[in-house]
Amino acid sequence: MGAHLSSAASGLALAAEDSGSDQNPLLPEAYDIIWSLVIVLVIGFVFIKYVLPKFQAVLDERAEKIQGGLEKAEKSQEEADALLAQYHQQLQEARTEAATIREEARAEGSAIVEDLRRKASADAERIAESAQRQIEAERQAASVSLRNDVGQLATELASRIVGESLADSARQSRVVDRFLDDLESGAAAVEAEAATTGGEAR
């Protein structure tokens, strides 16, 4: 380009000196055009032979890196999707298993509670029966003891009133039975009178 400008400048100078010539001052000489073409061809050859392949190699390398990055990103995305699907499946299985375990625990708890209720009811009935038997036995023992004590007292009292000994067991038994019958009939009469009085009061 510098040679071209210098040749153009020299051409203009020659044109100015030789004003009588009919050559166009804007066109360079033929040898300048030839040498300029040779230089352009040499520069183009060097560029195509050495510089352009390096540019192409750099561009290919970057394209391969970009393509590899895209493929790696797609592969990572596929793996992430697979892991996410597996996670959702495991989460669903865990929820199902938890629901099953909860239902089993609820059913087992209900069965245990029902069994405990049955056992508690049976124990309560057994305790109530045992207490009833014990109360009945104590009542009978108290009745027998009371009957003996009352009989003893009645015998002593009757012996003092009659003035004779009631040592005979048959006679003593008859006196005691008659006395107790009188007491029971008196108690029944008192209860009937109380019931009648209570009914009238109402």
C-alpha positions in Angstrom: 0.0 0.0 0.0 2.9 2.4 0.8 4.6 1.4 -2.5 1.3 2.1 -4.3 1.0 5.5 -2.6 4.6 6.4 -3.4 4.2 5.3 -7.0 1.0 7.3 -7.2 2.7 10.3 -5.8 5.7 10.0 -8.2 3.2 9.6 -11.0 1.5 12.8 -10.0 4.8 14.5 -9.8 5.8 13.4 -13.3 2.4 14.4 -14.6 2.8 17.8 -13.1 6.3 18.2 -14.6 5.2 16.9 -18.0 2.0 18.8 -18.6 2.2 18.1 -22.3 1.8 14.4 -21.8 -1.6 12.8 -22.4 -1.3 10.1 -19.6 -4.0 10.1 -16.9 -2.3 11.2 -13.6 -4.7 9.1 -11.5 -3.6 5.7 -13.0 -0.3 4.2 -11.8 2.4 2.7 -14.0 2.1 -0.9 -15.2 5.1 -2.1 -13.2 3.5 -0.7 -10.0 0.3 -2.6 -10.7 2.3 -5.8 -11.3 4.4 -5.5 -8.1 1.3 -4.7 -6.1 -0.4 -7.8 -7.4 2.6 -9.9 -6.6 2.7 -8.6 -3.0 -1.0 -9.2 -2.6 -0.7 -12.7 -3.9 2.2 -13.4 -1.5 0.4 -12.0 1.5 -2.8 -14.0 0.5 -0.8 -17.2 0.1 0.9 -16.8 3.5 -2.5 -16.0 5.1 -4.2 -19.0 3.4 -1.3 -21.4 4.1 -0.5 -20.5 7.7 -2.8 -18.0 9.4 -6.2 -19.3 8.2 -5.5 -23.0 9.3 -4.6 -21.7 12.8 -7.8 -19.7 12.9 -9.7 -22.7 11.6 -8.1 -25.0 14.3 -8.9 -22.5 17.0 -12.5 -22.2 15.8 -12.9 -26.0 15.5 -11.5 -26.5 18.9 -13.9 -24.0 20.4 -16.8 -25.6 18.4 -15.8 -29.0 19.8 -15.6 -27.6 23.3 -19.0 -26.0 22.9 -20.5 -29.2 21.4 -18.9 -31.3 24.2 -20.3 -28.9 26.8 -23.8 -29.1 25.2 -23.6 -32.9 25.2 -22.4 -32.9 28.8 -25.1 -30.6 29.8 -27.7 -32.7 28.0 -26.3 -35.8 29.7 -26.3 -34.1 33.1 -29.9 -33.0 32.5 -31.0 -36.6 31.6 -29.2 -37.9 34.7 -30.9 -35.2 36.8 -34.3 -36.1 35.4 -33.7 -39.8 36.0 -32.6 -39.0 39.6 -35.6 -36.8 40.1 -38.0 -39.5 38.8 -36.3 -42.0 41.1 -36.6 -39.7 44.0 -40.3 -39.1 43.3 -40.8 -42.9 43.0 -39.0 -43.5 46.3 -40.9 -40.7 48.0 -44.2 -42.2 46.8 -43.1 -45.7 48.0 -42.1 -44.2 51.4 -45.5 -42.5 51.7 -47.3 -45.7 50.8 -45.3 -47.7 53.3 -45.8 -45.0 56.0 -49.6 -45.1 55.4 -49.5 -48.9 55.5 -47.5 -48.9 58.8 -49.8 -46.3 60.2 -52.9 -48.3 59.4 -51.3 -51.5 60.8 -50.3 -49.7 64.0 -53.8 -48.3 64.3 -55.4 -51.7 63.8 -52.9 -53.3 66.2 -53.5 -50.5 68.7 -57.2 -51.0 68.5 -56.8 -54.7 69.0 -54.5 -54.2 72.0 -57.0 -51.7 73.5 -59.9 -54.1 72.9 -57.9 -56.9 74.5 -57.0 -54.7 77.4 -60.6 -53.8 77.9 -61.7 -57.4 77.8 -59.0 -58.3 80.3 -59.9 -55.3 82.5 -63.6 -56.3 82.3 -62.8 -59.9 83.2 -60.6 -58.8 86.0 -63.2 -56.4 87.3 -65.9 -59.2 87.2 -63.6 -61.6 88.9 -62.7 -59.1 91.6 -66.4 -58.2 92.0 -67.3 -61.9 92.3 -64.5 -62.5 94.7 -65.6 -59.4 96.8 -69.2 -60.6 96.6 -68.2 -64.0 97.8 -66.1 -62.5 100.6 -68.9 -60.2 101.6 -71.4 -63.1 101.6 -69.0 -65.2 103.6 -68.4 -62.4 106.1 -72.2 -61.7 106.3 -72.9 -65.4 107.0 -70.1 -65.5 109.5 -71.4 -62.4 111.2 -75.0 -63.8 111.1 -73.8 -67.0 112.7 -71.8 -65.2 115.2 -74.7 -62.8 115.9 -77.1 -65.7 116.1 -74.8 -67.5 118.6 -74.3 -64.4 120.7 -78.0 -63.5 120.6 -78.8 -67.2 121.4 -76.4 -67.1 124.3 -77.9 -63.9 125.6 -81.5 -65.1 125.1 -80.7 -68.4 126.9 -79.2 -66.6 129.8 -82.1 -64.1 129.9 -84.7 -66.8 129.6 -82.9 -68.8 132.4 -83.1 -65.9 134.6 -86.7 -65.1 133.8 -88.0 -68.7 134.0 -85.8 -69.4 136.9 -84.6 -72.8 135.6 -81.6 -73.9 133.7 -81.8 -74.3 130.0 -78.8 -76.5 129.7 -80.6 -78.9 127.4 -79.4 -78.1 123.9 -82.8 -79.0 122.2 -84.6 -76.7 124.6 -82.0 -74.0 124.2 -82.3 -74.3 120.4 -86.1 -74.0 120.5 -85.9 -70.9 122.7 -83.3 -69.2 120.5 -85.2 -70.0 117.3 -88.4 -68.6 118.8 -86.7 -65.5 120.1 -85.0 -64.9 116.7 -88.3 -65.4 114.9 -90.0 -62.9 117.2 -87.1 -60.4 116.5 -87.4 -60.9 112.7 -91.2 -60.5 112.7 -90.8 -57.4 114.8 -88.2 -56.0 112.4 -90.5 -56.8 109.4 -93.4 -55.0 111.1 -91.2 -52.0 111.8 -90.1 -51.9 108.2 -93.7 -52.1 106.9 -94.8 -49.4 109.2 -91.8 -47.2 108.1 -92.7 -47.9 104.5 -96.4 -47.0 105.1 -95.4 -43.8 107.0 -93.0 -42.9 104.2 -95.8 -43.4 101.5 -98.2 -41.3 103.4 -95.6 -38.6 103.9 -95.1 -38.5 100.2 
